[in-house]
Amino acid sequence: MRAGKQQQEIAAITGWSHSKVSRIESGKTKPSADDVRRWVVAANGPEQVADELIDILVDAESEHRSWKSAMRAGQGPVQAGYLELARQSHTIKDFELTAVPGMLQTSAYARAMFDEMVRLHQLNVVDVDKAVASRLERQELLYTDRRFEFLLAQPVLEWLLCPPDVMRAQLTRLIPVIGMPNVRFGILPTRTQLRRIPQNTTAAFIGEEETVVAVETFAAETHYYGTQAEQFVAAIDDLWEDAVEGEAAKQLVVQARDALPR
């Protein structure tokens, strides 16, 4: 170690187990910002070093993949990855600016979304059926003891990203979800002054050991961990302060459904 201290000394000063010190030093465990600061203090390092290391840690707390790379083998494997993330989570927070959350999509609506991805990214592997099946399998987790929070910007109810009859069925699907005991469902209304700018469609998968936040753009998907993931989760929680829930949310869904062209 740079400061000349052995693992036993670091463990004694920080109050950590020897195994934790060993895992951090070997790279098997990713330290938190607090871990980094405590380690530097234990090693008699200057505060500036701790700040620099924490900056490096934050930069390393994301994983970026272009859709071209992620979907090289099709959309099925991507959806299977999200299924596994959901299975490892006890709480899922989903904020949507553009489309109905995947966990709540009908098969026809999901198919419209995956068909669009094929066109947008000019995919060589077209496995829409497999992607839809994986997304529907993920929805079975709604009927477990996991906690779900779905927050939708009101335009999500109004965008016609699919034929009107498909959208009508999709909005009808949302209504019983609002009353589920393990689901918090809210809508961020238009023409309401917001305390925070809704900047990104964001899904947070919160597990026992870590939180993974997935953010999608036209070009890529990025997964955030650690401090950065916590920032996204805090932003979602702030947005809920201006949301409508319960009967008020249900009325907005019904109004959007009834306004669809026939």
N, C-alpha and C positions, 0 to 999 in steps of 0.2 A: 504494500500500500504506500502511496506517495508520502503520507505524513509519518510513515514508519510504525504505524499502529497495527497490531494483529487483529484478526477477526474477534478473538475473545475480548479484547479491550473495547472494540466498537460495540459489541453486544452488551458489555457491562455498562457502558456510558449511556447508550440509547435505551436500554431496558428491553432490547429485542432478544429473540432466541438466536443461538448460534446458527441454526439452519437458515433463518431469514437473512442474516448477514451474508452467509455463504451463497444463497440463491441470488441476492442482489448483485454481489460481486461477480458471480459467474454469468450473470445475464439471464438466468432462468426465471427471475421474477422482476417485473417492471416496477421501479419505485415510484411512489407518489411524490408530488412537489414537497410535501412535508417530510417524507423520508429523506429526500436529497438534502434538505436544509439541516435536518438532525444529524445526518452522516457528516456533513462538512463541519458542523460545530464540534462533533465528537473527534474529528480528525484535526481540530485546531486550525481549520482553513478560514480564510477571509470571507466575509459576507458576499463580496463581489463574485467569488467563485461559485457560491451557491446560486446567486442570481443567474449567472451565465449557464450553469448546468440545468437550471429549471427552464430557461429559454430553449435549450437544446431538447429537453424532455418534451416540452409542449409541441415543438416542431415535429417530433417523432411520433406524436400521439394521433396520427391520421394515416389512413391507407387509401390511396387514390388509384382508381382503375378506370380507364376509358371504357365506354360501352363496347367499342370494337374489340377490345381485349377480353372484357368480361363475358361477352356473348359469342366468343369464337366457336363454342360448342353448342350454341343455342340459348334460348331463354330458360329452358328447363333447369339447368344447373344453377342459374342465378336464383330462381325461385326456391330451389331445394336448399340453397344457402340461407335464405331468409326463413325458411321453415325451421332449420336447425337453430338459428338465432332465437326464434320465438320459443322453441321447446326449452331452451336453456334459460329463459327469462321468467321471472315471477310477475313483472309488470311491463306493459308495453304502452308507450305514449306516442300517439300518431297525430301530427298536425299537417293538414292538407290544404294547399292553396289551389290545386287544379283539378284533382279527381277524387272520387270516393275511395277511401282507404281499401287496400287489397283485402284486408280481413273481413270487409263488409260487402264485397262485390258479388253480384250475381255472375253466373257463368257467362252469360251473353255480354254483360258489361266488361268483364275481364277479357273476353275474347277480343272485343273492340280495342281495348288498351294494348294487348299483345300484337294484334294485327298492325296497329299504328307503329309499334316499335320495329316491326319487320320492315315497314316502308321507310321509316326515319333513318334507320341505321343500315339499310340495304343488307340485311343478314343473309348469309349463305346457308345457314342451318335454320329451317323453318319448323319449329317444334311447338307450335301454339297449343296443340292439344295437351302436350306434356306440361307446359307452363300453367295452363288453366287448371289441370288436375292437381298440381302441386299447390297452387294458390287456394283451391277449395279444401285441400287437406289441411292447410294451415288454419282454416276457419274452424276446424273441429276443436281447436284450443279455446275457442270462446266458451265452450261448455265444460271447462275445467275450473280449478280454483284460482287461476291467474287473474290479474287485475288489468283492465284495459281502459285507456282514456283516448277517445277519438274527438278531436277538435277540427272542425271544417270551416273554412271561410265560406261565407254565404254563396259566392259565385259558383262554388263546387256543385250546388244544387241546381244551378241554372245553365251551366255550360252544356251544350249539346255535342258531346264527344262521341255520340252513338245515335242511332235512330230513335225518334221519340218514344216508340213503344218499349224499346229496351231501357230507356231512361225512366219511363213510367214504372216499370217493374223494379228498377233499381231503387228508386225513391221509396216505393212501397216496402221494399226489403228493409229500409232503415228504421221504419216506424216501430216494430217490436223490439229492436235493439235498444231503443231509448229506455225501455223499462227493465232491462236485464240487471240483476243485482250486482254483478261484478263489472259492469260497464258504466263509465261516465261518458256521456255524449253531449257535445256542445257545438254551437254554431257561432262563429264570429261575424256579427251582422255588419252589413254595409250601412252607410250613413250614420255611423256611430263613431265618435272620437275615440281613438285608441291610445292607450298609454305606451304601447310598444309597436314598432313597425314590424308587420309580419313579413319576414324576408325569405324564408326557405321552407319548402315542404320537408318535413323532418320526422323520422321515426326513431324512437329511443327504445332499445331493448335492455331492460334493467335486470341483471341476474345477481346471484349471491356474491360472485367474485368480481364482476366488472360490468360496466355499462357501455354498450356500443350504440352509437348514433349513426344512422344512415341518412345521407343527404344526396338526392339525385338531381342532376341537371340534364340539359339536352345532350351533353357530350360525355358525361362520366358519372360515376358514383364514388362518393368518398365516405369512408367509415372513420369516425372519430372516437377516441378513447380518453380516459383519464380526465384531466382538467378541461379539455376542449369539449368533451361529451357533457360534462357537468354544466358548461355554459349554455349549451343547446337546451338541456333539460330545464334549466332555470328560465330561459326565454319562453319555452312552451308554457311553463307554469304561470309566468306573467301574463301571457295572452289570455289565459282562462279568466282573468279578472274582468274582462270585457265581454265574455261569452254569455249566451243565453242557453239555458238547459231545460230539461223537463218538458212541460207542456208547451212552453214558448218555443222551444226548439222543434217540437213535433209540429206545431202550427206552421213554421217556416217550411218544413219538409212537405207538408200537405199542400200548402199554397204553391210551392214550386211544381209539384206534381200536377195539380189541377190547372196550372197555367200552360202546360205542354200542349203543342198543337196535336190535333187528332187527324 
